[in-house]
Amino acid sequence: MTETLQKQETDRVRDGTEYLDDFQPRIMDWSAAKIFATKNLKIAVRYPANFLVWGVLPLLWFAPFILMATALAGPETSTHFTELSGFGDFVQFSVIGWFVFMYLDNSIWGIGNNFRWEQFSGTLEPLFTAPVPRISILLGAAFSDSIQGTLQAIIMLCFAMAIFGVNYAITAIAPTIIILLIMVFALYGFGFMVAGLILVFKDPSVLTQLISESTYMLSPIQYPVQALPRSAQAIAYIVPTTIGIITIREIAINGTMNLLTFIQSIGALGILALIFWGIGMASFKWAEKWTKQRGHMGGF
């Protein structure tokens, strides 16, 4: 009898039911986030050529703008652009904008599309029945997208520096990393909101494209914020990449950093992070509840 009970206990532990018996709800499960991120990265590195494409493709996006500007204003800049932006080299100005924009582009398309891919694979419903906090799944997707986005941005920057001959201050590396970390943290909330849209609308490619193009227009990537209409300038500062681009551009091009301005930028990004996380998590929870009530989780 004792041997039978011991065998049943062993089988129960082997089947993982002991974990479920002792399971306690948690706000965050870092192990689950790590596993989800690792899974996404393994899929990504399965096709090594993608790494090259990630870095080269953005060059094809913004090279026409640079070539057109060079044809109109010469190899460096125009007087009006210098007066408006405070910078004397349009190419140097533009490359930094695209470098930072890679992170926004990944936050819009990456996190939400992770759930779309799970839906295509038929694993979305099992994923949402797992006894882990949803924030773990969201952050796992966000971490993998951030790593891929960073590789993409670095490859793009290196190619742009080699092709267009632009250079930046080496002292900007540490401040840039700090700004990017806070900015990416704020963008996670933005990505969570898009993930909620995926659950509700299933394939909101048109809506996602609208968000992407709108944020691209508002962010000072190819032109300074001052070029926008006054009403649009105020809206532009709601997008975290606007503050990130302006701060990084100032440090990387000029090679100097105003400590007070830098601290103000960090504070502003921190506030935006809190706002976007609040909106993003609330939107995602509502979308999950709405989808489950209608039995649409695995639908197309």
N, C-alpha and C positions, 0 to 999 in steps of 0.2 A: 504493500500500500504506500509506504514511504517512498519507494523508488518510483512509483507511478506519479505521485505528487511532484517529486523532484523533476521528472521528465517533463511534466506539464509546465512547470515553472520555467524550465530551460527553453522549451518551445515558445513560451510566451515572450520571454526576453529576446529570443532570436527573431521573432516576428515583429519586434518593435513595439508591442503593446505596452510594455513597461513605460516607455517614453510617453505614450498617450495617457496612461493612468496617472503619471506624475506631472502631466503638462499643466502649466500655469500661464494664463494669458499675459503677454508682455507688450509694452508699447513698441519695442524695437527688438528684432532678432538679427544680430549682425552676422551670424552664421548663415542664415537664409539669404541675406543680401549678398554675402560673399559668393555663395554657391550660384546664385542667379547671375551675378556679374561674370563669374568664371565661365559659366555655360555660354553666355553671349560672346565672350572673348574667344573661346575655343572655336565657335562657329565662324567668327570673323577671321581668325588666323588660318582657318582651313583653306582660305583662298588668298595666298600671299600677294598676288598681283593687285589686290584691292588696296593695299597700303600705298602703292605707287599712284594708283588712280585717285585715292583720297587727296593726295598732295598736288597732283598735276591738274586735275579737273578744275579746281578754283582758279588756277591761272588762266584757263580758257574763258572763265566767267568775266574776269575783270581786265584781261589784257586788251580787249577792244576799247574799253573806256580810256585806258592809258594811252593807247595808240592814237585815238581820236584827239585827246587833250594835247598830246605831243604835236600832232599835225596842225592844230589850231593855234597853240600858244608857244611852241618851241619845245626844246628838250627838257626844260625845267618847269617853268610856271609862267603865269601872267601877272602883271602888276595888280590887277583887281583881285585875283585870288590871294595874293600875298597880303594885301590890305585887309581882306575879309577874314582870312584864316590865321594870319600871323606866321605862316610857314612859306618857305621859298622853294620847295621842291614838291610838286604834285605827286610824283611817283612814290616818293618816300612817305608822303602823307597818306596815300591811298593803300599802300601795302599793309600798314598798321591797321587800318580800318578792316580790311579783309581778314587779317590774322585774328582779330578779336571776334569778328562776325561768325567765324567757323563754330564758335561755342554756342552762339544763339541758334544757328541753323541746326546743330545737333540736338539742342534742347527741344526745338519745335517738332522735328521729324523723328528723332531717335526714340525717346521714351514711349511716346504714343504708339509708334510703329512696332515696338517690341510686343505690345499686346495684340496688335493686328497679326503679327507673325505667329504668336501662340495660338491665335484663333484659327489661322490657316492650318496649323499643325494638329489641331484638335486637342490641344493641351491647356487651353485657357480655363475651361471649367474645372478640371482637376487641380489646376494651379490655385484657383480661388477657393477650393475646398480644403486646401492644406492648412493645418493649424498654425499659421504664422501671421504676424501683423502685415497688413497690406503695405504699410510704409516700407517694410523690408523688401518687398518685391519691387516697389517703385524705385527705391534707392539702389537696389541691385542693377536695375536697368540704367539708372542715371550714372552710376559709377562706370559701367562698361562704355557708355556713350561718351563720358568725359575723357576716358583714356584714349578711345579712338579719335575723338575730336582734337585732343592735344597732339597726337601723332600727325593727324592731318594738318593742323595749323603749323606745326614745326617744319614738316616737309614742304608745305607751301611757302613758308617764310624763307627757307633756305634756297629753294628754287628761284623765288622772286629776287632775292639778294644777288644771286649768281647771274641771273638773266638781265636784270635792270640795273645792276651795279649800285644798289642803295646800301647804306650802312647805318647802324644805330649804336647808341652808347652802350658799352658793356655794363656800365653801372646801373642800367635800367632793369637788369634781370631780376634782382631780388624784389624791388617795388612792384614790378610787373606780375610776379608770381603771387604776391599778396593780393593785389587788385583782382587778378583772375580768379583766385580761390573764392573770394567773397562774391564776385559777380556770378560765377558758376553756381554757387550755393543759392543765390537769388533765382537763377534761371531754372533750378530744379523745380521750384514751385510753379513756374510757367509751364514746364514739361508735364507736371502732374495734372494741370488743368487740361492740357491737350490729350493726355491719356484718358481722362474722363470723357472727352468728346469722342474718342475712339470707341469706348464702351457703348455709348448711346447711339452714335451715327454709323458705327461699324467701319466705314471707309470714307471718312470726311476729307478726301484728298483736296477737293475744291476749297473747303473751309480752311484747311491747313495751309494751302497755297496762299490764300488771302491773308492769313496771319503772317506768313513768312514774308510776303511781298510788302505788307504794311510796315512791319518792323524794320525791314531792309530800307524802305524809303525814309523812315523817321530817324534811323541811326546814322550818325555822321561818318559814313564809310567813304563815299566818293567826294563828299563836299562837307564843309563845316556846317554846324547847326544854324549859324547865322544866315545861311542861304535859304532856309525854310521860312514860310510865312510865320508871323509872330504867334498865331494861334497854334500852329503845328510845333513850334519850338518848345512850348510848355508841355505838350504831349510827349515830345521826344525824350524828355528827361524822366519819364515814367519807365521807359525801356532801360533795363540795367546796362545794356551794352553802350548806351550813349555816354554815361559817366565813365565806364571802363575805357572806351576808345579815347575820349578826350584826355583822361589822366595818363594813360600809357603813351599816347602820342606825344604829349608834352615832355615826359621823362625820357622816352627813347630817342626822340629827335634832338631836343635841346641839350640832353645830358645833365640837366639840373632838376632839382625837386624842391618845390616850396612845401615845407613841412606842414604848415597850416592847411594849405589846399589839399595836400595828400590825406590828412586826417579827416577833413571835411568830406572828401570823396569816399573814404572808408565808411564814415558814419551814414552818408546818404545811401550807399549800397546796402549797408546793414538794415536800414529802415525798409528799403525796397524788398530785401530778402524776407523780412517778417511779413510784409503785406502780401507778397506773392505766395509764400508758403501757406498763409492763412486762406487765401482765395483758392489756391491749387488743391489743398487737402480737402477743403469744404466741397469744391466742385467734384473731386474724384469720389468722395464718399456719397454724395448725392447721386452721381452717375451709377455707382455700383448698386446702390439701393434701388434705384429706378429700374435698372436692367434686370436685377434678380426678381423683382416683383412681377415683371412681365415675362420672365423666362427667356430672355433674349441673350444671355451671356455668351453662348456658343453659336448664335445665329449669324447669318451673313447679311 
